[in-house]
Amino acid sequence: SSGINAEYGGVATMNITLGVPRIKEIVNAANNIATPIITAPLENAASIDSARIVKGRIEKTLLGEISEYIEEVFLPQDCYIFVKLHVQRIQMLKLEINAHTVMKSIIKNSKVKLTSSDVRINNASSLAVYPPSGGSKTKQSTETLYSLIQQLKKILPAIVVKGIPTVNRAIIHKVRTFNCNFETSDKILTI
């Protein structure tokens, strides 16, 4: 209906809950905007797959969001955290993530303080993350290793594995247009 287009500037749906906090920010001249919005046009506005790839590169993705499970493994002479990636979800979201990129993200994270020898790739979709001691029970006491494993299990799901750490959400804006014969066509305008 034309009433919707006139009221919302051609946008069929509008999240008005963002309006009130934004007005408060403007009135109070806030230094930090709580809900900043950036609109970026796409070069290939016809491809939803291209839009999803761009979205995946921008939006923060955490290890816990793309893992089937993250579990503790205790063996007689070894202990580690086993990370199983959810390959189907990664492919569906068009994320450029694999065991190698996850390993780099874990090592790069300052909270875990691990090196490349502490993270071992089992295959394309799973990793073993060892405590800094290497997981050997002969090097450290059982209580210390258990504590380190618990800390790792708590920290690992929150590690950013893709995207910009400060970008919580990216939205693909798709517009449906109608021609004079009432035929529709979709165009992805922005992320």
C-alpha positions as CSV (number, residue, x, y, z in Angstrom):
1,S,0.0,0.0,0.0
2,S,1.1,3.5,-0.7
3,G,0.6,4.5,3.0
4,I,3.5,2.2,4.0
5,N,5.8,3.6,1.4
6,A,5.0,7.2,2.3
7,E,5.5,6.7,6.0
8,Y,8.6,4.6,5.8
9,G,10.3,6.0,2.7
10,G,9.7,2.9,0.5
11,V,10.8,0.4,3.2
12,A,8.1,-2.2,3.7
13,T,9.2,-3.1,7.2
14,M,10.7,-0.8,9.8
15,N,12.2,-1.6,13.1
16,I,11.0,1.4,15.1
17,T,12.6,0.2,18.4
18,L,15.9,1.6,17.1
19,G,14.3,5.0,16.7
20,V,13.9,6.0,20.3
21,P,17.4,5.2,21.5
22,R,18.8,6.9,18.4
23,I,16.8,10.1,19.1
24,K,18.2,10.1,22.7
25,E,21.7,9.8,21.3
26,I,21.1,12.7,19.0
27,V,19.5,14.9,21.7
28,N,22.2,14.1,24.2
29,A,25.0,14.4,21.7
30,A,26.4,10.9,22.5
31,N,30.0,10.3,21.7
32,N,29.5,6.5,21.3
33,I,26.5,5.6,19.1
34,A,24.9,2.4,20.3
35,T,23.4,1.4,17.0
36,P,25.6,2.7,14.2
37,I,24.5,1.8,10.7
38,I,26.6,1.8,7.6
39,T,25.2,1.1,4.2
40,A,27.5,-0.4,1.6
41,P,26.4,-0.9,-2.0
42,L,27.4,-4.2,-3.7
43,E,29.2,-4.3,-7.0
44,N,27.3,-7.5,-8.0
45,A,23.8,-6.6,-6.9
46,A,22.2,-9.6,-8.6
47,S,24.0,-12.4,-6.7
48,I,22.7,-13.5,-3.3
49,D,25.7,-15.8,-2.9
50,S,28.1,-12.8,-3.4
51,A,26.0,-10.9,-0.8
52,R,26.3,-13.7,1.7
53,I,30.1,-13.9,1.2
54,V,30.4,-10.2,1.8
55,K,28.2,-10.4,4.9
56,G,30.3,-13.3,6.2
57,R,33.5,-11.2,5.8
58,I,32.0,-8.3,7.7
59,E,29.8,-9.8,10.4
60,K,31.5,-11.2,13.5
61,T,31.4,-15.0,13.6
62,L,32.3,-16.8,16.8
63,L,33.8,-20.3,17.1
64,G,30.8,-21.4,19.2
65,E,28.4,-20.4,16.4
66,I,30.1,-22.6,13.7
67,S,31.0,-25.6,15.9
68,E,28.9,-28.8,16.2
69,Y,30.5,-29.3,19.6
70,I,33.5,-28.3,21.7
71,E,34.3,-31.0,24.3
72,E,36.9,-32.0,26.8
73,V,39.0,-35.1,26.1
74,F,40.8,-36.8,29.0
75,L,43.1,-39.7,28.2
76,P,45.6,-41.5,30.5
77,Q,48.6,-39.5,29.2
78,D,46.9,-36.6,27.3
79,C,44.1,-34.0,27.6
80,Y,42.8,-31.4,25.2
81,I,39.7,-29.7,23.8
82,F,38.2,-31.3,20.7
83,V,36.5,-28.8,18.3
84,K,34.2,-30.2,15.6
85,L,33.2,-27.6,13.0
86,H,29.7,-27.6,11.6
87,V,30.6,-27.8,7.9
88,Q,27.1,-27.7,6.6
89,R,26.3,-24.5,8.5
90,I,29.6,-22.9,7.3
91,Q,28.8,-23.8,3.7
92,M,25.2,-22.6,3.9
93,L,26.3,-19.2,5.3
94,K,29.0,-18.9,2.6
95,L,31.6,-18.4,5.3
96,E,35.3,-18.8,4.3
97,I,36.2,-20.8,7.4
98,N,38.0,-24.1,7.8
99,A,40.2,-25.8,10.4
100,H,43.3,-23.8,9.2
101,T,41.6,-20.4,9.6
102,V,40.1,-21.4,13.0
103,M,43.6,-22.5,14.1
104,K,45.0,-19.1,13.1
105,S,42.2,-17.3,15.0
106,I,42.8,-19.3,18.1
107,I,46.5,-18.6,18.1
108,K,46.0,-14.9,17.3
109,N,43.6,-14.5,20.3
110,S,45.4,-12.9,23.3
111,K,43.2,-14.5,25.9
112,V,44.3,-18.1,25.3
113,K,48.1,-17.5,24.8
114,L,48.6,-20.6,22.7
115,T,51.2,-21.3,19.9
116,S,50.9,-23.4,16.8
117,S,52.2,-26.4,18.6
118,D,49.2,-26.2,21.0
119,V,46.6,-26.4,18.3
120,R,46.6,-29.4,16.0
121,I,44.4,-30.0,13.0
122,N,42.9,-33.5,12.8
123,N,41.1,-33.0,9.5
124,A,39.3,-30.3,7.5
125,S,36.6,-30.1,10.1
126,S,38.2,-30.8,13.5
127,L,40.9,-29.5,15.8
128,A,42.5,-30.5,19.1
129,V,43.4,-27.6,21.3
130,Y,45.9,-28.4,24.0
131,P,46.7,-26.3,27.1
132,P,49.9,-24.4,27.0
133,S,51.8,-27.3,28.6
134,G,51.0,-29.5,25.6
135,G,48.5,-31.5,27.5
136,S,51.0,-34.0,28.9
137,K,50.1,-35.1,32.4
138,T,53.7,-35.7,33.3
139,K,54.6,-32.0,32.9
140,Q,51.8,-30.6,35.2
141,S,49.6,-31.8,37.9
142,T,46.2,-33.2,37.1
143,E,44.4,-30.3,38.9
144,T,46.4,-27.7,36.9
145,L,45.6,-29.4,33.6
146,Y,41.9,-29.7,34.5
147,S,41.8,-26.0,35.4
148,L,43.5,-25.1,32.1
149,I,41.1,-27.3,30.1
150,Q,38.1,-25.6,31.8
151,Q,39.5,-22.2,31.0
152,L,40.0,-23.1,27.4
153,K,36.5,-24.6,27.1
154,K,35.1,-21.4,28.4
155,I,37.1,-19.1,26.2
156,L,37.1,-21.0,22.9
157,P,33.4,-20.5,21.9
158,A,33.8,-16.7,22.2
159,I,36.8,-16.5,19.8
160,V,36.1,-14.5,16.7
161,V,37.0,-16.7,13.7
162,K,35.7,-14.4,10.9
163,G,34.5,-10.9,10.4
164,I,35.1,-7.6,12.1
165,P,35.0,-8.1,15.9
166,T,32.9,-4.9,16.5
167,V,30.3,-5.7,13.9
168,N,27.5,-7.7,15.5
169,R,25.1,-7.9,12.6
170,A,25.2,-7.3,8.9
171,I,21.9,-7.3,6.9
172,I,21.4,-8.1,3.2
173,H,18.9,-5.5,1.9
174,K,16.9,-7.0,-1.0
175,V,14.4,-5.0,-3.0
176,R,11.6,-6.6,-5.1
177,T,10.5,-4.5,-8.1
178,F,7.6,-4.9,-10.4
179,N,7.4,-3.9,-14.0
180,C,4.3,-2.8,-15.9
181,N,3.4,-6.4,-16.6
182,F,3.5,-7.2,-12.9
183,E,6.6,-9.3,-13.3
184,T,8.9,-9.3,-10.3
185,S,12.7,-9.1,-10.1
186,D,14.9,-9.0,-7.0
187,K,17.9,-6.8,-6.6
188,I,20.2,-7.0,-3.7
189,L,21.1,-3.4,-3.0
190,T,23.3,-3.2,0.0
191,I,24.8,-5.0,3.0
